[in-house]
């Protein structure tokens, strides 16, 4: 897999892959943003309305990410990173056209990038995947230009950035605390968004809204898309914007990430073999995943070791301590680990 700006993946609080930088780097000093038209803020009460309008975190519906109560919603798909700076960003539609899978609302990237059989033709953007947990700066700029036309307070907006980005240094202060996520708060004009992102290693805010609360943008750290809630006219403009790849969304849409049907069956078979015999191999046209589950003598915890061998890219491995002994939960943890290992083949 070709490294993107933040191509190496780690695991977030939900156990899903989030993108981080593969290279050692110095933290970005986020305290410098005051010189860029946006200020850190301690007015965390400004976000109380968001928590009041969120569905339960584990429901995995749209309104567990972006507040409910808006007239309409859209899902903005995150672009694929280009092979080199300055080149065109990759589109999900290009990959869907290559794989022959319809890009329907709610579809996930592995659904179109990992069909059961290898498509014919040249793969667009090979080895590149969408940004996870952040909009690309070009997408954020295009979205902000649309949003500015649908608020009476474009010069007074609120921006929340997840405090867990390892490449960003946040000054001490109160945090906006939402289920399983804490955020640093900033305030400034919508036009200051590029400066804020530049000071935060190009991470887009995870929540942002104008002071009149006409709309809200939400990027969950585990997802390869961003939700927008607001008036129907705003959502129509987002969907029609040629610089954005967006789909309509409904408040009750579920964003829980699942493997494609054919792969779910293969993963279940591999999980059964792994639990029964201690070893299993899962082969796809993109490469293979081999797993070994051991319960060392004298220990109550097990070791799950997985080797990934992509056909195009670098091999990798992972190790997970298995502390769950309930059969159903253990099987769930094993199948989840296999699923994420297969995703790493992309």
N, C-alpha and C positions, 0 to 999 in steps of 0.2 A: 504494500500500500504506500502510495506516495504521501509524504508528510504534508499536511496543510498547515495553515497558520497555527492551529492548535490541534494537531492531528492525533497525538497520543491520547488515549482515553484512560480515565480513572473512573472510580465508582462513587456516585454521590449518595446522599442520605437515603434515596429510594432504591439504591442498588442498581441504578441504571448508569449507562455510560455517559460521562460528560467530557467535553473536550478540554484539554490542557496543553501547555506547550511542552514539546519533547526536549527542548534545550534548557539548560540552567539559565536563569535570568534574574536580574535584580528587580525587586518589587517596584511597581510604579507608585510614586509618592502622590497619593490622591489629594493631599492637602494643597496642591498647587492649583486646583481647579478654580479657586477664587479669582485668579487672574484671567480666567477664560470666560467670564460672563455667567458663571453659575457658582452658587455658594453651598457649602455644607450646611445642613439645617438640623436643629434639635427639636423642631416642631413635629414630633412624631404623631401627635394627635391628629394631624392632617390626614393620616391614613386609616383612622379608625373606621371610616365608612367602608373601606375595602374589606376588612375582616368581617364586618357585619353582613356583607353581601356575598361572601364566598360560601360555596357548598363544602361539605366535609372533604378534607384532603384526600382520603382514601377512596372517595367515590369516583375519582378520575374522570369527572365530567368537565366540560368546558368551564363551567362556573366554579370549579374548584381552583382554577388558575386565574381567571379574569372575573370581576364582580358580576353578579346577576343583576337583572333589572333594566338592562339596556334594550333598546328597540330591536337591534340586529347585531349580528356577530360575523366576523370573518376570520379565516385562518391564513396567515401569510407564511408560505413555505420558505425556509431558509435556503439561500443559494449554495451551490457547490463551489468550493474554492477553485479558482483558476490555476492552471499549471504553473503560471509565473505572474508576478505583479504586473498590473496593467492590462492583462488579458481579460477577455469576456468571462463573466461569471457563468457557471453551469446552471442549467434549469432542470427541474424534475421532469418537465414535459419532454425534454430530449431523451432522457433515460427511459421514460414510459413508451415513447415512440419506438425506441430500439428494442425493448423487451416485448412489445406488443400487448402490454397490460394497460387498461384504461386508467387514466389518472382521475379517479372518482373522488369526490369530497370525503375526507377522513382517512384516506389511504396513507400508509406509512412508507418510508423510503425503501426498506428491505422488500416490500411487496413488489416494487417495480425493478429493483436492482438485483434481486435474487430469485428469478423464476425457477421453476423446477428443471427446465432444460436450457442449455446455453443458447441464446439467440444467435441468429446469423447476422452478419454485418459487423461493422466496426463499432465497438462500444464507445459512446461519448463519455468524456471525462473519466477514463479508467483510473481506479485507485483513489478517486475523490468522492467525498461524502459531504452532506450538508453540515453546516455549522450546528452544533448542539448547544443550546442555552444562550445563544446570542444571535442577533441579526448582524449580517455583514454591514459595514458602514454605508455602502452604496444603497442597500435596501432600507436601512434606517433613514437615510436622507430622503429617499423617495417617499417613504411612508410619512415622515414628518411634514413634507410639503403638502400632502393631502390633508393631514390632520389640522394643519394651521388654518385651513379654510372652514373648519367646523367647530370653532371655539371663539368665544368673545374675550378670552384671556390668553392669547398666545405668548404674551410677554411675562406671564406668571404661571409657570408649570412646575410640577413636582416629579422628581426622578428617584427611584429606589434601585440600588444595586446590591445584589447578593454579596454578603460579607465573606463568602467562602472562596472567592477567586484568589488563588495563591499568588498571582502576579500583580495584585493590586494592594497597596498599603492604605488602610483607612485609619483616620485619626480616631482617638477614643471619643466616646459619646453615646447617647441613647440610640437604640436601634428600633426599627419597626419590627415587631415580632408577630409573624403569622405562622400558621401551623408548619412545623419542620423547616422553616426558613426565617432567617434574620437579615434585615436590609439596612444599609446606610442610606440616609435621606439627603437629597440635594434640591435646591430651588433655583430657578432661573428661567430665562426665555427659551422658547422652543428652538429658536435659532442657535442656541448654545449647545445643542445636542452633539454636533460633531466634536466640539472642544471637550465636552465631558467624556465622550467615548475615547478620544485621543489620550486623555489623561488616565484612562482606565484600561489600557492595553487593548483598545478597540472592542471591549465588551459593551454591548448596548445595555441600558437600564433594564432591569427585569420587570419593573412596573413604572409606568409614567402616565400622567394625566394633567389636564389643565386645571386651574383653580376653580373654574366653573363646573368641573366634573362632567363636561359634555361627552367625554369619551374616556376610555382607559385602554392602555396597551399592556399586555402581559406576556413575558417570555419565561416559561418554566425552565429551570436549569437542565432538566432531563430531556427536553423535547427539541426536535429539529424544525419547529415552526413556532410562530407567535400568534396570539389571539388579540383581536381588536373588538371592543364592544363600543357601541355608540348609536347615533341616529341611523335610520335606514339610508338616508342620503349619503352619509359618510361611508357606510359599508359599500354602497353601490359605487362610489368613487374609488374605493380601494380595489374592488374587484375589477374595475374597468381600467385601472392604471397599467399602462404597458410595461412599466419598469418593475412591477411587482408580480410575483406569481402567487395568486391568492384564490381561495375557495370560500364559498359560503359555509357558515357553521351554525349549529343550533346549540342552545344552552345545555341540552341533555346529551349531546354527542360525547362518546367515551374516547378518551385519548390513551387508554391503557395499551401499552405496546405488546403486540403478540406476533409470533412468527406467521408467515404465510401458511395456509392450510396444509400443503404438501410437506412443508418443513416441520410443522407441528407434529405430524404423524411420525416422521423420521426421528425427531427428538424424543418422542415418547418411547419409541422402540429402543433407542440408544440408552435412555434412562433406565428402562427395565433391565437391559443387558448389564449396565454398569452396577446397578443395585444387586443383581443376582450373582454376577461373576467377578465384579471388581474392576473390569476393563470394558471399554467400548470404543468403537470408531464410527464416526459419522462422515460420510463422503458426500461432497457436492461438487458441481462442476467448477466452483471457484476454489476448491481445495478441501482439506480434510481437518477434522477435529478428533483427536484421540484423548481419552480420559482414563484416569486410574483413580480408584477410590480405595483407600486403605484405612484400617482401624488398628493402629499399632498396639501391641500387647502392653497391658498396664495403663493404657490411656482410655479415657471415656470419649474423647473427641477423635474424629476422623480427618484424614487429609485427602482433599480432592485436587489432583494435579491434571492440568489440561495443556495439551500441546496443539498449537495451530500451525498448519502448513498451507498457506495460500499458494495457489499456482503462480500468481503474479504478485510478488511482494516479499516481505521478510517474515520468516517464521517467528512465532512468539509462544510464550507459555504463561501460565498463571497457577497460583497455589491458593487454596481456600481452606481454612479450618472449618470443618463441619461439626457444629455443636448441637445440631437438632437430632433428636432420636425418635420423635414421633414419625411413624412411617409416611404419613401423608405430607407432613411438612418437610421431611427430608427429601422426598421425591420432588416436591415443589422447588426446593433449593437447588437440587441437582439439575432439573430441567431448565431452570432460569440460568444457571451457570453455562450449560451447553448452548442455550440460545444466544447469550452474549458472546460466547466464543465464536459461533458461526458469524455473527455480525462483524466480528473483527476480521473476517476473511474479505470483506468488501474493500 
